[in-house]
Amino acid sequence: MVQTPKTGQSRRKLLPEMEGFSARRYAALRGTDAQLQICRREAARLAASLADGAAVLEVAPGPGYFAVELAKLGRFDVTGLDVSRTFVELAAGLAERTAVTVDFRLGDVAAMPFGDDQFDLVICQAAFKNFNQPLTALSEIHRVLRPDGRAIIQDMSADADGVAIRTEVAGMQVGRIAALMTRAILTGLRRRAYSPGQFEQLARRSEFGAGTVTTEGIGLEVTLVKA
């Protein structure tokens, strides 16, 4: 596949698949108490704007920490979709141990196994920069959302600098070796990330037609609404 600009239809796959040991190591790095607290706060923040009984889809939930925290609130129908079999297994196991119901499924964001107009909210955290077909992904997200439904994409910003990365990793409260590895990973991932301007351009090219982008720390948050 020929690599095209970040706002184009396709991007070269440069990252190894998250399966087996790689997926389990990632799950351990993201499963610290500090990061789980962030998941809880974020779940509470997003829940505040959702009606009881809302259908929520998390795309690329990885080990499932956020989806499970959202399901713990007991107000929503939560689904997770990931291309990694290992992540689906880890997430399903977490949901079972936590005694919550989340429908974790194996599947690709570029061809989601859901009907049209099915979800009130689609959330994607720390994964969109890795999608090979970003416009197709946005098209699928648009398709499965109900009218007036929202998509929220949270990811690393290409504008993040070394100081911001160090501050982010310090807040993860991981060991010294894990911190070094995480900083190296984030520095590498920054090359794949979108700047706010690039994501605004991508949103304009999508069925959404526009998106609102905000930034904080090393990250950006994009809000898209299905008219």
Protein Blocks (a to p, Z undefined) as FASTA:
>chain_A
ZZddfklmbdcdfbdcdehjlmmmmmmmmmcfklmmmmmmmmmmmmmmpcehiacddehk
lnommmmmmmmnopaccddddfbfklmmmmmmmmmmnopacddddddfklccbdehkbfb
dcdehklmmpmblmlmmmmmmmmpcehiacddddddfkbcfklmmmmmmmnopafklmmm
mmmmmmmmmmmpccfklmmmmmmmmmnopacdddehjbccdddddZZ
